[in-house]
């Protein structure tokens, strides 16, 4: 039995609850917001080394760097105008533009930031956002319903996913094992017969870029 199996059996034998982002925000577990207007002119006039992220779905969304910053902590950001793609931002000094949104974890005793990022990316791959159906904060808070297992299970899922070199903090190159791990949590009540190691060994990894 894997460590993940043991944690599921111990901490959530009766299953895992799913919560909308709206519910998490209303419970003051997370905060959703959006960035500020940062023009190319301002970037030129205030040079510096702090990255500015926008709605670009190319690379990690960085459009330049300048001498101011909005945040200095760990957050999830997403492109409002760029298809709603999520990015994990480890703690560093950076800014996001007004066509990007952010999610800040307010209760780290309940939610692991990177776990929420992985769970959101897993759901985002099933959705369609475009220039007529944009991923505004008021929209996505009711679009995403995420399994929220106890924190030790979230941490173990992150630990496993972080061992795959194709999983990067900001780039979307996630192996299908991501879905497998989320599924193992979701069906914990049913005591899934196949062990996680068997699934890892027998999956044909297809990277989604």
C-alpha positions as CSV (number, residue, x, y, z in Angstrom):
1,X,0.0,0.0,0.0
2,X,1.4,3.4,-1.0
3,X,1.6,6.3,1.4
4,X,-1.2,8.0,-0.4
5,X,-3.4,4.9,0.0
6,X,-2.6,4.9,3.7
7,X,-3.5,8.6,4.1
8,X,-6.8,8.2,2.3
9,X,-7.8,5.1,4.4
10,X,-6.8,7.0,7.6
11,X,-8.1,10.5,7.0
12,X,-11.0,10.2,4.6
13,X,-12.5,6.7,4.7
14,X,-15.9,8.1,3.9
15,X,-14.9,10.0,0.8
16,X,-13.7,13.5,-0.1
17,X,-15.9,16.6,-0.4
18,X,-16.0,18.7,-3.5
19,X,-16.2,22.5,-3.1
20,X,-16.8,25.3,-5.6
21,X,-14.3,28.1,-5.6
22,X,-17.2,30.3,-4.6
23,X,-17.7,28.2,-1.5
24,X,-14.0,28.4,-0.6
25,X,-14.0,32.1,-1.1
26,X,-17.2,32.6,0.9
27,X,-15.6,30.6,3.7
28,X,-12.6,32.9,3.6
29,X,-10.3,30.0,2.7
30,X,-9.1,31.7,-0.6
31,X,-9.3,35.1,-2.2
32,X,-9.9,35.7,-5.9
33,X,-8.9,39.0,-7.6
34,X,-7.3,40.5,-10.6
35,X,-4.3,42.5,-11.4
36,X,-3.7,46.1,-12.3
37,X,-3.2,47.9,-15.6
38,X,0.5,47.8,-16.5
39,X,1.2,49.4,-19.8
40,X,4.2,48.7,-22.1
41,X,5.0,52.4,-21.7
42,X,5.1,52.1,-17.9
43,X,7.4,49.0,-18.2
44,X,9.8,51.1,-20.4
45,X,9.8,54.1,-18.1
46,X,10.3,52.1,-14.9
47,X,13.0,49.5,-15.7
48,X,13.7,46.7,-13.3
49,X,14.0,43.0,-12.8
50,X,10.5,42.1,-11.4
51,X,8.5,40.1,-13.9
52,X,5.1,41.2,-15.2
53,X,2.7,38.4,-16.1
54,X,-0.3,39.0,-18.4
55,X,-2.9,36.9,-20.3
56,X,-0.5,35.3,-22.7
57,X,-0.8,31.5,-22.8
58,X,2.7,31.2,-24.2
59,X,5.4,30.1,-21.9
60,X,4.8,31.3,-18.4
61,X,2.8,34.4,-19.4
62,X,5.6,36.9,-18.8
63,X,5.4,40.0,-21.0
64,X,8.4,41.9,-19.5
65,X,9.9,43.2,-16.3
66,X,10.0,46.5,-14.5
67,X,10.9,48.2,-11.3
68,X,7.6,47.8,-9.3
69,X,5.9,44.7,-8.0
70,X,2.4,43.8,-6.7
71,X,3.1,40.6,-4.9
72,X,5.8,38.8,-3.0
73,X,4.1,35.6,-2.1
74,X,2.9,32.3,-3.5
75,X,-0.3,32.5,-5.6
76,X,-2.1,30.9,-8.5
77,X,-2.7,33.2,-11.4
78,X,-4.8,32.7,-14.6
79,X,-5.3,34.4,-17.9
80,X,-8.7,36.0,-18.1
81,X,-8.4,36.8,-21.8
82,X,-6.0,33.9,-22.7
83,X,-8.3,30.9,-22.4
84,X,-8.3,30.8,-18.6
85,X,-5.1,28.9,-18.2
86,X,-3.7,28.6,-14.7
87,X,-0.1,29.2,-13.6
88,X,1.5,28.4,-10.3
89,X,3.6,31.3,-9.0
90,X,6.1,30.5,-6.2
91,X,6.9,33.3,-3.8
92,X,8.9,36.1,-5.6
93,X,8.4,39.7,-6.4
94,X,6.1,40.1,-9.5
95,X,3.1,41.8,-10.9
96,X,0.1,40.7,-13.0
97,X,-1.9,42.8,-15.4
98,X,-5.6,43.5,-15.3
99,X,-6.3,40.7,-17.8
100,X,-5.0,38.2,-15.3
101,X,-6.6,36.9,-12.2
102,X,-5.1,35.6,-9.0
103,X,-6.0,33.1,-6.2
104,X,-4.4,33.6,-2.8
105,X,-4.7,30.9,-0.1
106,X,-5.9,32.5,3.1
107,X,-5.9,29.3,5.2
108,X,-2.8,27.3,4.5
109,X,-3.9,24.9,7.3
110,X,-6.7,23.8,5.0
111,X,-5.5,24.2,1.4
112,X,-2.1,23.7,-0.2
113,X,-1.5,26.3,-3.0
114,X,0.2,23.9,-5.4
115,X,-2.4,21.2,-4.8
116,X,-5.2,23.6,-5.7
117,X,-3.2,24.6,-8.8
118,X,-2.9,21.0,-9.9
119,X,-6.6,20.4,-9.2
120,X,-7.6,23.5,-11.2
121,X,-5.5,22.6,-14.2
122,X,-7.0,19.1,-14.2
123,X,-10.5,20.7,-14.5
124,X,-9.4,23.5,-16.8
125,X,-8.4,21.0,-19.5
126,X,-12.1,20.1,-19.7
127,X,-13.4,23.6,-20.2
128,X,-13.5,26.2,-23.0
129,X,-12.9,29.9,-22.4
130,X,-12.6,32.4,-25.3
131,X,-13.1,36.1,-26.0
132,X,-16.8,35.8,-25.7
133,X,-16.8,33.5,-22.6
134,X,-14.0,35.0,-20.6
135,X,-12.6,33.6,-17.4
136,X,-13.5,36.5,-15.1
137,X,-13.3,35.9,-11.4
138,X,-17.0,36.1,-11.1
139,X,-17.3,33.3,-13.7
140,X,-14.7,30.9,-12.6
141,X,-15.7,30.9,-8.9
142,X,-18.8,29.0,-10.0
143,X,-17.1,27.0,-12.8
144,X,-14.7,25.0,-10.7
145,X,-15.6,22.3,-8.2
146,X,-12.5,20.8,-6.6
147,X,-11.9,17.8,-4.3
148,X,-10.6,19.1,-1.0
149,X,-9.1,16.2,0.9
150,X,-7.3,16.7,4.3
151,X,-4.1,18.7,4.0
152,X,-1.7,15.7,4.4
153,X,-3.3,14.1,1.4
154,X,-2.9,17.3,-0.6
155,X,0.7,17.5,0.4
156,X,1.4,13.9,-0.6
157,X,-0.2,14.4,-4.0
158,X,2.0,17.5,-4.6
159,X,5.0,15.5,-3.5
160,X,4.3,12.8,-6.0
161,X,3.6,15.1,-8.9
162,X,6.7,17.2,-8.2
163,X,8.9,14.1,-8.7
164,X,8.0,14.1,-12.4
165,X,10.4,16.3,-14.3
166,X,7.7,17.3,-16.8
167,X,5.7,19.0,-14.1
168,X,7.0,22.5,-13.8
169,X,5.8,25.3,-11.5
170,X,4.5,27.5,-14.3
171,X,4.4,25.5,-17.5
172,X,1.5,23.3,-18.4
173,X,3.2,20.0,-19.2
174,X,1.3,17.7,-16.9
175,X,1.3,13.9,-17.3
176,X,-1.9,11.9,-17.2
177,X,-0.8,10.6,-13.7
178,X,-2.2,13.9,-12.5
179,X,-5.7,12.8,-13.4
180,X,-5.1,9.4,-11.8
181,X,-4.1,10.9,-8.5
182,X,-7.1,13.2,-8.4
183,X,-9.3,10.2,-9.2
184,X,-7.8,8.1,-6.5
185,X,-8.8,10.8,-4.0
186,X,-12.2,11.2,-5.4
187,X,-13.1,7.5,-5.3
188,X,-11.6,6.8,-1.9
189,X,-14.9,5.7,-0.6
190,X,-15.0,2.9,-3.2
191,X,-11.6,1.6,-2.2
192,X,-10.2,1.6,-5.7
193,X,-8.8,-1.9,-6.4
194,X,-5.7,-0.9,-8.4
195,X,-2.8,0.5,-6.4
196,X,-1.4,3.8,-7.3
197,X,2.0,2.3,-8.2
198,X,0.3,-0.1,-10.6
199,X,-1.4,2.8,-12.3
200,X,1.8,4.7,-12.6
201,X,3.7,1.7,-14.1
202,X,1.0,1.0,-16.7
203,X,0.0,4.4,-17.8
204,X,1.1,5.7,-21.2
205,X,2.1,9.3,-20.3
206,X,0.9,11.9,-22.8
207,X,2.1,15.4,-22.1
208,X,-0.4,18.1,-22.7
209,X,1.3,21.3,-23.9
